[in-house]
Amino acid sequence: MEDNRTDKKILFKGLKTLAFALLSLFMGPILLSFAFSKPDDKLYIPLLVVGCAISAMAVIMLFKGIKTIMSSMFKKK
């Protein structure tokens, strides 16, 4: 009989990914709000690009972290 247990190394890797995703989920919209508050500033385009990139990265990292956690719990060895 196989013993399906949670792989703790992979679980912590997924939790670390989710922690970075949580930080990015806050940092991306903050940068976007800074960019939209001053559209005449010279840093408008760079802040807009960086804010969009961080927001997209946060969503990708969120799905990747959840997938990693699920694979650590339910993947058979």
N, CA, C and O atoms as CSV, one atom per row, in Angstrom:
chain,resi,resn,atom,element,x,y,z
A,1,MET,N,N,0.840,-1.177,0.000
A,1,MET,CA,C,0.000,0.000,0.000
A,1,MET,C,C,0.887,1.243,0.000
A,1,MET,O,O,1.805,1.373,0.810
A,2,GLU,N,N,0.594,2.136,-0.913
A,2,GLU,CA,C,1.382,3.366,-1.004
A,2,GLU,C,C,0.917,4.364,0.042
A,2,GLU,O,O,-0.274,4.490,0.331
A,3,ASP,N,N,1.876,5.059,0.592
A,3,ASP,CA,C,1.574,6.072,1.597
A,3,ASP,C,C,1.730,7.447,0.944
A,3,ASP,O,O,2.846,7.921,0.735
A,4,ASN,N,N,0.606,8.077,0.627
A,4,ASN,CA,C,0.646,9.395,-0.010
A,4,ASN,C,C,0.716,10.463,1.069
A,4,ASN,O,O,-0.260,10.721,1.773
A,5,ARG,N,N,1.871,11.069,1.185
A,5,ARG,CA,C,2.064,12.121,2.168
A,5,ARG,C,C,2.433,13.404,1.449
A,5,ARG,O,O,2.870,13.395,0.299
A,6,THR,N,N,2.246,14.501,2.156
A,6,THR,CA,C,2.591,15.805,1.605
A,6,THR,C,C,4.104,15.969,1.605
A,6,THR,O,O,4.771,15.754,2.617
A,7,ASP,N,N,4.630,16.354,0.447
A,7,ASP,CA,C,6.064,16.632,0.335
A,7,ASP,C,C,6.304,18.043,0.881
A,7,ASP,O,O,5.915,19.034,0.263
A,8,LYS,N,N,6.942,18.116,2.031
A,8,LYS,CA,C,7.070,19.405,2.733
A,8,LYS,C,C,7.973,20.385,2.015
A,8,LYS,O,O,7.742,21.592,2.092
A,9,LYS,N,N,8.999,19.910,1.316
A,9,LYS,CA,C,9.887,20.822,0.590
A,9,LYS,C,C,9.128,21.526,-0.529
A,9,LYS,O,O,9.265,22.734,-0.720
A,10,ILE,N,N,8.332,20.765,-1.260
A,10,ILE,CA,C,7.550,21.360,-2.351
A,10,ILE,C,C,6.455,22.255,-1.789
A,10,ILE,O,O,6.135,23.287,-2.379
A,11,LEU,N,N,5.877,21.870,-0.656
A,11,LEU,CA,C,4.838,22.697,-0.025
A,11,LEU,C,C,5.397,24.055,0.388
A,11,LEU,O,O,4.758,25.080,0.151
A,12,PHE,N,N,6.576,24.077,1.002
A,12,PHE,CA,C,7.170,25.350,1.417
A,12,PHE,C,C,7.592,26.194,0.218
A,12,PHE,O,O,7.553,27.423,0.273
A,13,LYS,N,N,7.995,25.530,-0.865
A,13,LYS,CA,C,8.310,26.261,-2.087
A,13,LYS,C,C,7.056,26.955,-2.634
A,13,LYS,O,O,7.122,28.100,-3.081
A,14,GLY,N,N,5.922,26.260,-2.596
A,14,GLY,CA,C,4.671,26.856,-3.035
A,14,GLY,C,C,4.211,27.983,-2.131
A,14,GLY,O,O,3.687,28.989,-2.610
A,15,LEU,N,N,4.401,27.827,-0.824
A,15,LEU,CA,C,4.024,28.889,0.112
A,15,LEU,C,C,4.905,30.121,-0.069
A,15,LEU,O,O,4.436,31.250,0.073
A,16,LYS,N,N,6.178,29.904,-0.382
A,16,LYS,CA,C,7.077,31.028,-0.634
A,16,LYS,C,C,6.661,31.767,-1.908
A,16,LYS,O,O,6.707,32.996,-1.965
A,17,THR,N,N,6.261,31.017,-2.911
A,17,THR,CA,C,5.780,31.631,-4.149
A,17,THR,C,C,4.514,32.446,-3.887
A,17,THR,O,O,4.354,33.539,-4.431
A,18,LEU,N,N,3.623,31.921,-3.064
A,18,LEU,CA,C,2.405,32.661,-2.722
A,18,LEU,C,C,2.711,33.919,-1.907
A,18,LEU,O,O,2.015,34.926,-2.038
A,19,ALA,N,N,3.737,33.866,-1.074
A,19,ALA,CA,C,4.105,35.058,-0.302
A,19,ALA,C,C,4.615,36.159,-1.230
A,19,ALA,O,O,4.261,37.325,-1.055
A,20,PHE,N,N,5.441,35.803,-2.215
A,20,PHE,CA,C,5.903,36.805,-3.180
A,20,PHE,C,C,4.753,37.317,-4.040
A,20,PHE,O,O,4.727,38.487,-4.421
A,21,ALA,N,N,3.805,36.437,-4.343
A,21,ALA,CA,C,2.631,36.861,-5.113
A,21,ALA,C,C,1.792,37.850,-4.305
A,21,ALA,O,O,1.249,38.803,-4.864
A,22,LEU,N,N,1.688,37.630,-3.011
A,22,LEU,CA,C,0.921,38.546,-2.164
A,22,LEU,C,C,1.572,39.922,-2.119
A,22,LEU,O,O,0.885,40.941,-2.186
A,23,LEU,N,N,2.900,39.949,-2.006
A,23,LEU,CA,C,3.598,41.236,-2.041
A,23,LEU,C,C,3.408,41.936,-3.383
A,23,LEU,O,O,3.209,43.149,-3.438
A,24,SER,N,N,3.469,41.167,-4.452
A,24,SER,CA,C,3.289,41.748,-5.785
A,24,SER,C,C,1.854,42.210,-6.013
A,24,SER,O,O,1.622,43.179,-6.735
A,25,LEU,N,N,0.894,41.526,-5.404
A,25,LEU,CA,C,-0.511,41.932,-5.539
A,25,LEU,C,C,-0.758,43.310,-4.927
A,25,LEU,O,O,-1.667,44.020,-5.356
A,26,PHE,N,N,0.025,43.688,-3.948
A,26,PHE,CA,C,-0.098,45.022,-3.375
A,26,PHE,C,C,0.784,46.041,-4.097
A,26,PHE,O,O,0.374,47.182,-4.309
A,27,MET,N,N,1.992,45.629,-4.473
A,27,MET,CA,C,2.945,46.569,-5.045
A,27,MET,C,C,2.551,47.021,-6.451
A,27,MET,O,O,2.753,48.187,-6.791
A,28,GLY,N,N,1.992,46.131,-7.279
A,28,GLY,CA,C,1.605,46.482,-8.638
A,28,GLY,C,C,0.539,47.574,-8.699
A,28,GLY,O,O,0.746,48.578,-9.381
A,29,PRO,N,N,-0.592,47.416,-8.014
A,29,PRO,CA,C,-1.600,48.477,-8.039
A,29,PRO,C,C,-1.147,49.783,-7.390
A,29,PRO,O,O,-1.608,50.854,-7.783
A,30,ILE,N,N,-0.262,49.714,-6.414
A,30,ILE,CA,C,0.259,50.952,-5.816
A,30,ILE,C,C,1.072,51.724,-6.850
A,30,ILE,O,O,0.930,52.940,-6.973
A,31,LEU,N,N,1.923,51.021,-7.592
A,31,LEU,CA,C,2.690,51.687,-8.640
A,31,LEU,C,C,1.780,52.232,-9.742
A,31,LEU,O,O,2.035,53.306,-10.286
A,32,LEU,N,N,0.731,51.500,-10.066
A,32,LEU,CA,C,-0.215,51.988,-11.076
A,32,LEU,C,C,-0.946,53.234,-10.603
A,32,LEU,O,O,-1.182,54.152,-11.389
A,33,SER,N,N,-1.306,53.274,-9.326
A,33,SER,CA,C,-1.994,54.469,-8.816
A,33,SER,C,C,-1.057,55.669,-8.777
A,33,SER,O,O,-1.490,56.798,-9.006
A,34,PHE,N,N,0.234,55.435,-8.486
A,34,PHE,CA,C,1.209,56.526,-8.567
A,34,PHE,C,C,1.323,57.048,-9.997
A,34,PHE,O,O,1.408,58.255,-10.225
A,35,ALA,N,N,1.323,56.129,-10.950
A,35,ALA,CA,C,1.444,56.536,-12.352
A,35,ALA,C,C,0.205,57.310,-12.799
A,35,ALA,O,O,0.333,58.328,-13.479
A,36,PHE,N,N,-0.978,56.851,-12.435
A,36,PHE,CA,C,-2.210,57.513,-12.875
A,36,PHE,C,C,-2.480,58.816,-12.139
A,36,PHE,O,O,-3.264,59.640,-12.609
A,37,SER,N,N,-1.842,59.011,-10.993
A,37,SER,CA,C,-2.084,60.253,-10.254
A,37,SER,C,C,-1.386,61.449,-10.894
A,37,SER,O,O,-1.837,62.585,-10.745
A,38,LYS,N,N,-0.290,61.197,-11.604
A,38,LYS,CA,C,0.447,62.288,-12.267
A,38,LYS,C,C,0.760,61.902,-13.713
A,38,LYS,O,O,1.885,61.506,-14.014
A,39,PRO,N,N,-0.222,62.012,-14.609
A,39,PRO,CA,C,0.046,61.606,-15.999
A,39,PRO,C,C,0.976,62.552,-16.756
A,39,PRO,O,O,1.477,62.183,-17.818
A,40,ASP,N,N,1.225,63.759,-16.245
A,40,ASP,CA,C,2.114,64.701,-16.921
A,40,ASP,C,C,3.572,64.537,-16.498
A,40,ASP,O,O,4.456,65.177,-17.068
A,41,ASP,N,N,3.828,63.698,-15.518
A,41,ASP,CA,C,5.189,63.505,-15.020
A,41,ASP,C,C,6.015,62.700,-16.021
A,41,ASP,O,O,5.467,61.942,-16.822
A,42,LYS,N,N,7.339,62.869,-15.969
A,42,LYS,CA,C,8.212,62.144,-16.900
A,42,LYS,C,C,8.316,60.657,-16.561
A,42,LYS,O,O,8.732,59.865,-17.407
A,43,LEU,N,N,7.949,60.268,-15.349
A,43,LEU,CA,C,7.993,58.861,-14.951
A,43,LEU,C,C,6.670,58.133,-15.181
A,43,LEU,O,O,6.489,57.018,-14.692
A,44,TYR,N,N,5.745,58.748,-15.919
A,44,TYR,CA,C,4.423,58.148,-16.136
A,44,TYR,C,C,4.530,56.810,-16.871
A,44,TYR,O,O,4.003,55.800,-16.403
A,45,ILE,N,N,5.200,56.802,-17.999
A,45,ILE,CA,C,5.293,55.580,-18.814
A,45,ILE,C,C,6.096,54.482,-18.105
A,45,ILE,O,O,5.654,53.334,-18.094
A,46,PRO,N,N,7.264,54.791,-17.511
A,46,PRO,CA,C,7.983,53.705,-16.817
A,46,PRO,C,C,7.196,53.120,-15.638
A,46,PRO,O,O,7.194,51.904,-15.444
A,47,LEU,N,N,6.533,53.965,-14.855
A,47,LEU,CA,C,5.738,53.450,-13.734
A,47,LEU,C,C,4.559,52.625,-14.234
A,47,LEU,O,O,4.198,51.616,-13.628
A,48,LEU,N,N,3.968,53.050,-15.325
A,48,LEU,CA,C,2.839,52.317,-15.889
A,48,LEU,C,C,3.276,50.937,-16.380
A,48,LEU,O,O,2.591,49.943,-16.140
A,49,VAL,N,N,4.393,50.881,-17.053
A,49,VAL,CA,C,4.898,49.606,-17.574
A,49,VAL,C,C,5.303,48.677,-16.425
A,49,VAL,O,O,4.968,47.492,-16.434
A,50,VAL,N,N,6.016,49.212,-15.448
A,50,VAL,CA,C,6.466,48.388,-14.317
A,50,VAL,C,C,5.269,47.920,-13.486
A,50,VAL,O,O,5.237,46.772,-13.043
A,51,GLY,N,N,4.291,48.794,-13.273
A,51,GLY,CA,C,3.099,48.415,-12.517
A,51,GLY,C,C,2.300,47.327,-13.202
A,51,GLY,O,O,1.814,46.406,-12.546
A,52,CYS,N,N,2.157,47.422,-14.517
A,52,CYS,CA,C,1.446,46.382,-15.266
A,52,CYS,C,C,2.219,45.067,-15.247
A,52,CYS,O,O,1.624,43.997,-15.118
A,53,ALA,N,N,3.523,45.142,-15.373
A,53,ALA,CA,C,4.336,43.923,-15.363
A,53,ALA,C,C,4.283,43.230,-13.999
A,53,ALA,O,O,4.175,42.006,-13.923
A,54,ILE,N,N,4.357,44.012,-12.934
A,54,ILE,CA,C,4.302,43.416,-11.588
A,54,ILE,C,C,2.920,42.833,-11.320
A,54,ILE,O,O,2.810,41.782,-10.689
A,55,SER,N,N,1.869,43.492,-11.786
A,55,SER,CA,C,0.520,42.964,-11.599
A,55,SER,C,C,0.333,41.655,-12.361
A,55,SER,O,O,-0.255,40.711,-11.833
A,56,ALA,N,N,0.821,41.590,-13.586
A,56,ALA,CA,C,0.724,40.350,-14.360
A,56,ALA,C,C,1.558,39.245,-13.723
A,56,ALA,O,O,1.136,38.089,-13.676
A,57,MET,N,N,2.745,39.604,-13.231
A,57,MET,CA,C,3.602,38.630,-12.575
A,57,MET,C,C,2.933,38.083,-11.302
A,57,MET,O,O,3.086,36.907,-10.973
A,58,ALA,N,N,2.203,38.937,-10.602
A,58,ALA,CA,C,1.531,38.499,-9.375
A,58,ALA,C,C,0.469,37.449,-9.673
A,58,ALA,O,O,0.339,36.470,-8.939
A,59,VAL,N,N,-0.284,37.648,-10.736
A,59,VAL,CA,C,-1.320,36.677,-11.093
A,59,VAL,C,C,-0.684,35.352,-11.520
A,59,VAL,O,O,-1.156,34.282,-11.136
A,60,ILE,N,N,0.380,35.427,-12.307
A,60,ILE,CA,C,1.064,34.203,-12.749
A,60,ILE,C,C,1.657,33.463,-11.549
A,60,ILE,O,O,1.547,32.240,-11.456
A,61,MET,N,N,2.283,34.203,-10.633
A,61,MET,CA,C,2.871,33.573,-9.448
A,61,MET,C,C,1.803,32.976,-8.539
A,61,MET,O,O,2.038,31.956,-7.891
A,62,LEU,N,N,0.638,33.603,-8.488
A,62,LEU,CA,C,-0.465,33.083,-7.678
A,62,LEU,C,C,-0.899,31.716,-8.187
A,62,LEU,O,O,-1.038,30.777,-7.403
A,63,PHE,N,N,-1.113,31.598,-9.499
A,63,PHE,CA,C,-1.504,30.306,-10.058
A,63,PHE,C,C,-0.390,29.277,-9.928
A,63,PHE,O,O,-0.656,28.107,-9.649
A,64,LYS,N,N,0.847,29.697,-10.126
A,64,LYS,CA,C,1.972,28.777,-10.012
A,64,LYS,C,C,2.127,28.262,-8.575
A,64,LYS,O,O,2.416,27.084,-8.364
A,65,GLY,N,N,1.935,29.148,-7.586
A,65,GLY,CA,C,2.034,28.734,-6.186
A,65,GLY,C,C,0.933,27.771,-5.789
A,65,GLY,O,O,1.182,26.801,-5.073
A,66,ILE,N,N,-0.287,28.030,-6.250
A,66,ILE,CA,C,-1.395,27.120,-5.936
A,66,ILE,C,C,-1.164,25.765,-6.599
A,66,ILE,O,O,-1.429,24.726,-5.995
A,67,LYS,N,N,-0.671,25.771,-7.841
A,67,LYS,CA,C,-0.389,24.514,-8.538
A,67,LYS,C,C,0.702,23.732,-7.822
A,67,LYS,O,O,0.615,22.509,-7.717
A,68,THR,N,N,1.726,24.418,-7.327
A,68,THR,CA,C,2.814,23.755,-6.611
A,68,THR,C,C,2.311,23.140,-5.313
A,68,THR,O,O,2.681,22.017,-4.970
A,69,ILE,N,N,1.474,23.866,-4.596
A,69,ILE,CA,C,0.933,23.334,-3.339
A,69,ILE,C,C,0.043,22.120,-3.597
A,69,ILE,O,O,0.114,21.128,-2.872
A,70,MET,N,N,-0.787,22.202,-4.623
A,70,MET,CA,C,-1.657,21.067,-4.946
A,70,MET,C,C,-0.848,19.843,-5.384
A,70,MET,O,O,-1.194,18.712,-5.042
A,71,SER,N,N,0.222,20.070,-6.136
A,71,SER,CA,C,1.044,18.925,-6.550
A,71,SER,C,C,1.791,18.323,-5.370
A,71,SER,O,O,2.050,17.120,-5.357
A,72,SER,N,N,2.144,19.138,-4.375
A,72,SER,CA,C,2.818,18.564,-3.204
A,72,SER,C,C,1.875,17.724,-2.357
A,72,SER,O,O,2.308,16.797,-1.672
A,73,MET,N,N,0.605,18.042,-2.403
A,73,MET,CA,C,-0.358,17.290,-1.588
A,73,MET,C,C,-0.903,16.048,-2.300
A,73,MET,O,O,-1.079,15.002,-1.676
A,74,PHE,N,N,-1.168,16.162,-3.597
A,74,PHE,CA,C,-1.916,15.106,-4.264
A,74,PHE,C,C,-1.146,14.294,-5.285
A,74,PHE,O,O,-1.711,13.362,-5.857
A,75,LYS,N,N,0.106,14.598,-5.541
A,75,LYS,CA,C,0.876,13.851,-6.525
A,75,LYS,C,C,1.343,12.526,-5.922
A,75,LYS,O,O,1.878,12.489,-4.814
A,76,LYS,N,N,1.136,11.463,-6.653
A,76,LYS,CA,C,1.590,10.145,-6.187
A,76,LYS,C,C,3.058,9.972,-6.507
A,76,LYS,O,O,3.545,10.475,-7.519
A,77,LYS,N,N,3.746,9.277,-5.666
A,77,LYS,CA,C,5.185,9.063,-5.837
A,77,LYS,C,C,5.405,7.762,-6.558
A,77,LYS,O,O,6.549,7.382,-6.809
